[in-house]
Amino acid sequence: MLGLGKNKTYIHPAEAAKLIASLPSDVIPQTFISFPVKNQVSIFSYLDFLLQKQIIDGISKEKASNILNELPSDDRFDFYSNLQGIDLSSHLELLSEKNKNEAFDFLGYPKDSIAREVDTNFADIKVGMTIAEANEHLRNNHTDTEAANYIYVTDDNGRLVDDIPVRRLVLNDPAKKIESILDGYHVSLNISDSKETAIDKFKEYDRTVLPVLNNDNVLIGVITVDDMLDIMEQENTKDIQKFGGLEALDYPYVNTSFLTLIKKRAGWLIILFLSEMLTATAMGFFDAEISKAVVLALFVPLIISSGGNSGSQAATLIIRAMAIKELALKDWWFVMRREVFSGLMLGCMLGTIGFIRIALWQNFHWFNYGEYWPLIALTIFFSLIGIVMWGTLSGSMVPMILKRLGFDPAASSAPFVATLVDVTGLVIYFSIAAVILKGTLL
């Protein structure tokens, strides 16, 4: 909490960060350092990267060095992981030798690994201590952090032996040995584990903090559930953006420059536009049928939108189910069968509505489809069944195919699936029309 003014009005660091973010850019660095020195680090952690860098570059090297060295290690790694080239090199020079070596170590791991999220400020005790000695050691050597809910027991080589909740130290006889209150069971992460693996373990074991070990079982840090929630938010945001038919933004929307925003959106739009041009090609292929039965063209928007919508629905369901581990690639046959039957049922429903619509318009003389209107209604009926079935099948299988090929399933965006179904849907529509209306309108 921050104390401001004579009356000591207290505000949370997150609120102070929001205040700073709302200010004109030219006054942000000076406003930041006007806060008490002891509060600057906590406020800094709540700012987004662009504001953090603006502040570090806008204040003296001495103050910048103090802030970066005092940051929790996970926040420090997060800041440095966003720097590149000469920026990274120059900002690394602001760190102490110990923190610089840690940064070099952790930045060497892939971006998807948990290494860059590790907090090295953890509380550990030795297995040979008594509870009283352990408590004394913790008071003298560790600070109160969110990672201190669990205390880690290590041997003389730093290897993890067990973890114990703080309550076990409080509720047991101070004279007892630490080894007597161990249960011999702990859950841990390896430094090379992916963020996805870490999220799964937090969910599976319902923990608030997990230790991170290297390949020699040496405890090198911890990760908290708060860090995982932030990661999940970032990953979900990226997936939603990809599914909407654009490249994932590197920074929040409000902090992304106009030209960057255009660049992120233009690529997919151009690809989708070029793909949609195939729709015109498909219609040109059936130009003879359309010229003989112009009425068929009236239903093109209805037909292709139904296929695209059903495909988008299926893609959304399957991508989400894969993301939360409800489905795996081995379930493809189960998914295919379910979506084919779903498409059949949904297509019959829409086809029936389309058939009734044509019948009502004809019989109430709202539109004259001609003497062959029953055949036109049947064309719409069977076309909707075929196209909706194809839409649900495409929407469900494309994400699984991409996953199998090693791509992000979220890349099978709703617009992409809709475009695919649009083009193929026209072929289905006019092929069915050619069969049903042969010898009449065609």
C-alpha positions as CSV (number, residue, x, y, z in Angstrom):
1,M,0.0,0.0,0.0
2,L,1.2,3.5,-0.8
3,G,1.0,6.5,1.5
4,L,0.4,9.8,-0.3
5,G,0.0,13.3,1.0
6,K,-0.4,14.7,4.5
7,N,-3.4,12.6,5.3
8,K,-1.7,9.4,4.2
9,T,-4.2,8.2,1.7
10,Y,-3.4,4.6,0.9
11,I,-3.7,3.2,-2.5
12,H,-2.7,-0.2,-4.0
13,P,0.3,-0.3,-6.3
14,A,-2.0,-1.5,-9.1
15,E,-4.1,1.7,-8.7
16,A,-0.9,3.8,-8.8
17,A,0.1,2.0,-12.0
18,K,-3.3,2.8,-13.6
19,L,-2.8,6.5,-12.6
20,I,0.7,6.6,-14.2
21,A,-0.6,4.9,-17.4
22,S,-3.3,7.6,-17.8
23,L,-0.7,10.5,-17.8
24,P,0.9,12.1,-20.9
25,S,4.0,10.2,-21.9
26,D,6.4,13.1,-21.3
27,V,5.6,13.3,-17.5
28,I,5.5,9.6,-16.8
29,P,9.1,9.1,-15.7
30,Q,9.1,12.0,-13.3
31,T,5.7,11.1,-11.9
32,F,7.0,7.6,-11.3
33,I,10.1,8.7,-9.3
34,S,7.9,11.1,-7.3
35,F,6.5,8.1,-5.4
36,P,8.5,6.9,-2.3
37,V,11.5,4.9,-3.3
38,K,10.3,1.9,-1.3
39,N,7.1,1.8,-3.3
40,Q,8.6,2.3,-6.8
41,V,9.5,-1.4,-7.3
42,S,6.0,-2.7,-6.4
43,I,4.4,-0.1,-8.8
44,F,6.8,-1.0,-11.6
45,S,5.7,-4.6,-11.5
46,Y,2.1,-3.6,-12.4
47,L,3.0,-1.5,-15.4
48,D,3.0,-2.9,-19.0
49,F,6.4,-3.4,-20.7
50,L,6.2,-0.2,-22.9
51,L,5.7,2.0,-19.8
52,Q,8.4,0.1,-17.9
53,K,10.9,0.8,-20.7
54,Q,9.9,4.4,-21.0
55,I,10.5,4.9,-17.2
56,I,13.8,3.1,-17.2
57,D,15.0,5.1,-20.2
58,G,13.7,8.3,-18.7
59,I,15.4,8.3,-15.3
60,S,19.0,8.2,-14.2
61,K,21.0,5.0,-14.6
62,E,21.5,4.7,-10.9
63,K,17.7,4.8,-10.2
64,A,17.0,2.5,-13.1
65,S,19.6,0.0,-11.8
66,N,18.1,0.1,-8.3
67,I,14.6,-0.7,-9.6
68,L,15.7,-3.5,-11.9
69,N,17.8,-5.2,-9.3
70,E,15.1,-5.0,-6.6
71,L,12.4,-6.4,-8.9
72,P,11.2,-10.0,-8.1
73,S,13.1,-12.3,-10.4
74,D,10.1,-13.3,-12.5
75,D,9.2,-9.7,-13.2
76,R,12.8,-8.9,-14.0
77,F,13.0,-11.8,-16.5
78,D,9.7,-10.8,-18.0
79,F,11.0,-7.3,-18.6
80,Y,14.3,-8.5,-20.2
81,S,12.5,-11.1,-22.3
82,N,10.8,-8.3,-24.2
83,L,14.1,-6.6,-25.1
84,Q,16.1,-7.3,-28.2
85,G,19.5,-6.6,-29.7
86,I,21.3,-3.5,-28.4
87,D,18.4,-2.7,-26.1
88,L,18.9,-6.0,-24.3
89,S,22.7,-5.6,-24.0
90,S,22.5,-2.0,-22.7
91,H,19.8,-2.8,-20.1
92,L,21.7,-5.9,-18.9
93,E,24.5,-3.6,-17.9
94,L,22.2,-2.1,-15.2
95,L,22.1,-5.4,-13.3
96,S,24.3,-6.6,-10.5
97,E,26.6,-9.4,-11.4
98,K,24.4,-12.0,-9.7
99,N,21.2,-10.8,-11.4
100,K,23.0,-10.5,-14.7
101,N,24.2,-14.1,-14.6
102,E,20.6,-15.3,-13.6
103,A,19.2,-13.3,-16.6
104,F,21.7,-14.9,-19.0
105,D,20.8,-18.3,-17.7
106,F,17.1,-18.0,-17.9
107,L,17.0,-16.0,-21.2
108,G,18.7,-18.9,-22.8
109,Y,15.6,-21.1,-22.5
110,P,12.8,-21.1,-25.2
111,K,10.1,-18.5,-24.8
112,D,7.6,-21.2,-24.2
113,S,9.4,-22.7,-21.2
114,I,8.7,-21.7,-17.6
115,A,12.3,-20.6,-17.1
116,R,11.5,-16.9,-17.7
117,E,8.7,-17.0,-15.1
118,V,10.8,-18.4,-12.2
119,D,11.0,-16.5,-9.0
120,T,14.3,-17.2,-7.3
121,N,13.2,-15.7,-4.0
122,F,12.0,-18.8,-2.2
123,A,12.2,-20.0,1.4
124,D,14.3,-23.1,2.0
125,I,15.5,-24.9,5.1
126,K,17.8,-27.9,5.7
127,V,16.5,-31.4,6.5
128,G,18.6,-31.7,9.7
129,M,17.2,-28.6,11.4
130,T,14.7,-28.6,14.3
131,I,11.4,-26.6,13.8
132,A,12.7,-23.9,16.1
133,E,16.0,-23.6,14.1
134,A,14.0,-23.6,10.9
135,N,11.8,-20.8,12.1
136,E,14.8,-18.8,13.2
137,H,16.5,-19.3,9.9
138,L,13.4,-18.2,8.0
139,R,13.0,-15.0,10.1
140,N,16.7,-14.1,9.5
141,N,17.1,-15.0,5.9
142,H,13.7,-14.7,4.1
143,T,11.2,-12.0,3.4
144,D,7.4,-12.3,3.4
145,T,6.4,-13.0,-0.2
146,E,3.6,-14.8,-2.0
147,A,6.0,-17.7,-2.6
148,A,6.5,-18.3,1.1
149,N,3.2,-20.3,1.6
150,Y,5.3,-23.4,1.2
151,I,8.8,-24.0,2.7
152,Y,11.2,-26.1,0.8
153,V,13.4,-28.7,2.5
154,T,16.8,-29.2,0.7
155,D,19.9,-31.3,1.4
156,D,23.4,-29.9,1.6
157,N,23.7,-29.8,-2.2
158,G,20.5,-27.8,-2.7
159,R,18.5,-30.8,-4.0
160,L,14.8,-30.8,-3.1
161,V,13.8,-33.3,-0.4
162,D,10.3,-32.2,0.3
163,D,8.0,-29.2,0.7
164,I,5.9,-28.3,3.8
165,P,3.1,-25.8,4.2
166,V,3.9,-23.0,6.7
167,R,1.1,-24.3,9.0
168,R,3.0,-27.4,9.7
169,L,5.9,-25.4,11.2
170,V,3.4,-23.4,13.3
171,L,1.4,-26.3,14.7
172,N,4.2,-28.7,15.6
173,D,6.5,-28.9,18.6
174,P,9.5,-26.5,18.0
175,A,11.8,-29.3,19.3
176,K,10.8,-31.7,16.6
177,K,13.2,-32.4,13.7
178,I,12.1,-31.2,10.3
179,E,12.5,-34.7,8.9
180,S,9.8,-36.0,11.3
181,I,7.1,-33.8,9.8
182,L,7.8,-34.6,6.2
183,D,5.3,-36.6,4.2
184,G,7.7,-37.7,1.5
185,Y,5.5,-36.3,-1.3
186,H,5.9,-33.2,-3.4
187,V,5.0,-31.9,-6.9
188,S,7.6,-30.1,-8.9
189,L,8.3,-28.7,-12.3
190,N,11.4,-29.0,-14.5
191,I,13.1,-25.8,-15.7
192,S,12.6,-26.9,-19.3
193,D,8.8,-27.6,-18.9
194,S,6.5,-25.6,-21.1
195,K,4.1,-23.1,-19.7
196,E,1.2,-25.3,-20.8
197,T,2.7,-28.2,-18.6
198,A,2.9,-25.8,-15.6
199,I,-0.7,-24.7,-16.0
200,D,-1.9,-28.3,-16.2
201,K,0.0,-29.2,-13.0
202,F,-1.5,-26.2,-11.1
203,K,-4.9,-27.4,-12.2
204,E,-4.3,-31.0,-11.4
205,Y,-2.8,-30.6,-7.9
206,D,-4.7,-27.4,-6.9
207,R,-1.5,-25.7,-5.7
208,T,-0.7,-22.0,-5.2
209,V,3.0,-22.4,-5.7
210,L,5.3,-25.1,-7.3
211,P,9.0,-25.6,-7.0
212,V,11.2,-25.6,-10.2
213,L,14.1,-28.0,-10.4
214,N,17.0,-28.4,-12.8
215,N,17.9,-31.8,-14.3
216,D,20.0,-32.6,-11.1
217,N,16.9,-32.1,-8.9
218,V,18.5,-28.9,-7.5
219,L,15.9,-26.3,-6.4
220,I,16.4,-23.1,-8.5
221,G,13.1,-21.2,-7.9
222,V,9.4,-21.3,-7.7
223,I,6.3,-20.3,-9.8
224,T,3.1,-19.0,-8.2
225,V,-0.4,-19.4,-9.4
226,D,-0.6,-15.6,-9.9
227,D,2.1,-15.9,-12.6
228,M,0.1,-18.8,-14.2
229,L,-3.1,-16.7,-14.3
230,D,-1.2,-13.9,-16.1
231,I,0.2,-16.4,-18.6
232,M,-3.2,-18.0,-19.2
233,E,-4.7,-14.5,-19.8
234,Q,-2.0,-13.7,-22.3
235,E,-2.3,-17.1,-24.1
236,N,-6.1,-16.9,-24.2
237,T,-5.9,-13.3,-25.6
238,K,-3.5,-14.5,-28.4
239,D,-5.7,-17.5,-29.3
240,I,-8.8,-15.3,-29.5
241,Q,-7.0,-12.8,-31.7
242,K,-5.8,-15.6,-34.0
243,F,-9.2,-17.1,-34.1
244,G,-10.6,-13.8,-35.2
245,G,-8.4,-13.8,-38.3
246,L,-5.4,-11.7,-37.4
247,E,-1.9,-12.2,-36.0
248,A,-1.6,-12.1,-32.2
249,L,-0.7,-8.6,-30.9
250,D,2.6,-8.3,-29.0
251,Y,1.2,-5.6,-26.7
252,P,-2.2,-4.5,-25.5
253,Y,-4.5,-3.0,-28.2
254,V,-4.3,0.5,-26.7
255,N,-0.5,0.4,-26.7
256,T,-0.1,-1.1,-30.2
257,S,0.8,1.5,-32.8
258,F,-1.6,2.2,-35.7
259,L,0.9,0.9,-38.4
260,T,1.5,-2.3,-36.3
261,L,-2.2,-2.9,-36.0
262,I,-2.7,-2.5,-39.7
263,K,0.2,-4.9,-40.4
264,K,-1.2,-7.5,-38.0
265,R,-4.6,-7.4,-39.6
266,A,-3.7,-6.9,-43.3
267,G,-2.0,-10.3,-43.8
268,W,-4.9,-12.5,-43.0
269,L,-7.4,-10.1,-44.7
270,I,-5.4,-10.3,-47.9
271,I,-5.2,-14.1,-47.7
272,L,-8.9,-14.4,-47.0
273,F,-9.7,-11.9,-49.8
274,L,-7.7,-13.9,-52.3
275,S,-9.4,-17.1,-51.1
276,E,-12.8,-15.6,-51.5
277,M,-11.9,-14.8,-55.1
278,L,-12.3,-18.5,-55.7
279,T,-16.0,-18.0,-54.9
280,A,-16.3,-15.9,-58.0
281,T,-14.3,-18.5,-60.0
282,A,-16.7,-21.2,-58.7
283,M,-19.7,-19.2,-59.7
284,G,-18.2,-18.5,-63.1
285,F,-17.8,-22.3,-63.6
286,F,-21.6,-22.7,-63.1
287,D,-22.4,-19.6,-65.2
288,A,-24.5,-21.7,-67.6
289,E,-26.7,-23.1,-64.8
290,I,-27.1,-19.6,-63.3
291,S,-28.1,-18.0,-66.6
292,K,-30.8,-20.7,-67.1
293,A,-32.1,-20.6,-63.6
294,V,-31.5,-17.1,-62.2
295,V,-33.6,-18.0,-59.2
296,L,-30.7,-20.1,-57.9
297,A,-28.6,-17.0,-57.5
298,L,-31.1,-15.6,-55.0
299,F,-30.2,-18.3,-52.5
300,V,-26.4,-18.1,-52.8
301,P,-26.0,-15.8,-49.7
302,L,-28.3,-18.1,-47.7
303,I,-26.5,-21.2,-48.7
304,I,-22.9,-20.1,-48.2
305,S,-23.5,-18.2,-44.9
306,S,-25.2,-21.3,-43.4
307,G,-22.1,-23.4,-44.3
308,G,-19.7,-20.8,-43.0
309,N,-21.6,-20.3,-39.7
310,S,-21.8,-24.1,-39.0
311,G,-18.1,-24.4,-39.7
312,S,-17.2,-21.5,-37.4
313,Q,-19.3,-23.1,-34.7
314,A,-17.6,-26.4,-35.0
315,A,-14.1,-24.9,-35.1
316,T,-14.8,-22.9,-31.9
317,L,-16.0,-25.9,-30.0
318,I,-13.1,-28.2,-31.1
319,I,-10.3,-25.6,-30.6
320,R,-11.6,-24.8,-27.1
321,A,-12.0,-28.5,-26.2
322,M,-8.4,-29.2,-27.4
323,A,-7.1,-26.2,-25.4
324,I,-8.6,-27.5,-22.1
325,K,-7.5,-31.1,-22.8
326,E,-11.0,-32.4,-23.3
327,L,-10.0,-33.7,-26.7
328,A,-6.7,-35.1,-28.1
329,L,-5.7,-36.0,-31.7
330,K,-6.5,-39.7,-31.0
331,D,-10.2,-38.6,-30.6
332,W,-10.4,-37.5,-34.3
333,W,-12.8,-40.4,-35.3
334,F,-15.1,-39.7,-32.4
335,V,-15.2,-36.0,-33.4
336,M,-15.7,-36.8,-37.0
337,R,-18.7,-39.1,-36.4
338,R,-20.3,-36.7,-33.9
339,E,-19.9,-33.7,-36.3
340,V,-21.2,-35.6,-39.3
341,F,-24.4,-36.5,-37.4
342,S,-24.6,-33.0,-35.9
343,G,-24.3,-31.5,-39.4
344,L,-26.9,-33.9,-40.7
345,M,-29.4,-32.9,-38.0
346,L,-28.7,-29.2,-38.2
347,G,-28.8,-29.3,-42.0
348,C,-32.2,-31.0,-41.9
349,M,-33.5,-28.3,-39.6
350,L,-32.2,-25.5,-41.8
351,G,-33.3,-27.3,-45.0
352,T,-36.8,-27.7,-43.7
353,I,-37.0,-24.1,-42.8
354,G,-35.7,-23.2,-46.3
355,F,-38.3,-25.5,-47.9
356,I,-41.2,-24.1,-45.9
357,R,-40.0,-20.5,-46.7
358,I,-40.1,-21.1,-50.5
359,A,-43.5,-22.9,-50.2
360,L,-45.0,-20.0,-48.2
361,W,-43.7,-17.3,-50.5
362,Q,-45.1,-19.2,-53.5
363,N,-48.5,-20.0,-52.1
364,F,-49.1,-16.6,-50.6
365,H,-47.9,-15.1,-53.9
366,W,-45.2,-13.0,-52.3
367,F,-42.8,-14.3,-54.9
368,N,-43.2,-16.5,-58.0
369,Y,-40.6,-19.2,-58.3
370,G,-42.4,-20.7,-61.3
371,E,-44.1,-24.0,-61.9
372,Y,-41.0,-26.0,-60.7
373,W,-40.9,-24.3,-57.3
374,P,-41.1,-27.7,-55.5
375,L,-37.9,-28.8,-57.2
376,I,-36.2,-25.5,-56.2
377,A,-37.4,-26.0,-52.6
378,L,-35.9,-29.6,-52.7
379,T,-32.7,-28.2,-54.1
380,I,-32.4,-25.8,-51.2
381,F,-33.3,-28.5,-48.7
382,F,-30.7,-31.0,-49.8
383,S,-28.1,-28.3,-50.5
384,L,-28.3,-27.0,-46.9
385,I,-28.0,-30.6,-45.6
386,G,-24.8,-31.2,-47.6
387,I,-23.2,-27.8,-47.0
388,V,-23.9,-27.7,-43.2
389,M,-22.5,-31.3,-42.9
390,W,-19.4,-30.2,-44.9
391,G,-19.1,-27.0,-42.7
392,T,-19.2,-28.9,-39.4
393,L,-16.8,-31.5,-40.7
394,S,-14.3,-28.9,-42.0
395,G,-14.6,-26.8,-38.9
396,S,-13.9,-29.8,-36.6
397,M,-11.2,-31.4,-38.7
398,V,-9.1,-28.4,-39.8
399,P,-7.9,-27.6,-36.2
400,M,-7.0,-31.2,-35.6
401,I,-5.1,-31.4,-38.9
402,L,-3.1,-28.3,-38.0
403,K,-2.4,-29.7,-34.5
404,R,-1.1,-32.9,-36.1
405,L,1.2,-30.9,-38.4
406,G,2.6,-28.9,-35.5
407,F,0.8,-25.7,-36.0
408,D,-1.4,-23.7,-33.5
409,P,-5.0,-24.9,-33.9
410,A,-6.1,-21.4,-33.2
411,A,-4.7,-20.4,-36.6
412,S,-7.7,-22.2,-38.1
413,S,-9.6,-19.0,-37.5
414,A,-13.4,-18.6,-38.0
415,P,-12.9,-16.5,-41.1
416,F,-10.6,-19.1,-42.6
417,V,-13.0,-21.9,-42.1
418,A,-15.9,-19.8,-43.3
419,T,-13.9,-18.9,-46.5
420,L,-13.1,-22.6,-47.1
421,V,-16.8,-23.6,-46.8
422,D,-18.0,-20.7,-48.9
423,V,-16.0,-21.8,-51.9
424,T,-16.7,-25.6,-51.6
425,G,-20.3,-24.8,-50.6
426,L,-21.0,-23.3,-54.0
427,V,-19.8,-26.4,-55.7
428,I,-22.1,-28.5,-53.5
429,Y,-25.0,-26.2,-54.1
430,F,-24.8,-26.1,-57.9
431,S,-24.0,-29.8,-58.2
432,I,-27.1,-30.7,-56.3
433,A,-29.1,-28.2,-58.4
434,A,-27.8,-29.7,-61.6
435,V,-29.0,-33.2,-60.5
436,I,-32.5,-32.2,-59.2
437,L,-33.3,-29.6,-61.8
438,K,-32.0,-31.5,-64.8
439,G,-34.5,-31.5,-67.6
440,T,-36.6,-28.7,-66.1
441,L,-34.9,-25.3,-65.4
442,L,-31.4,-26.8,-66.4
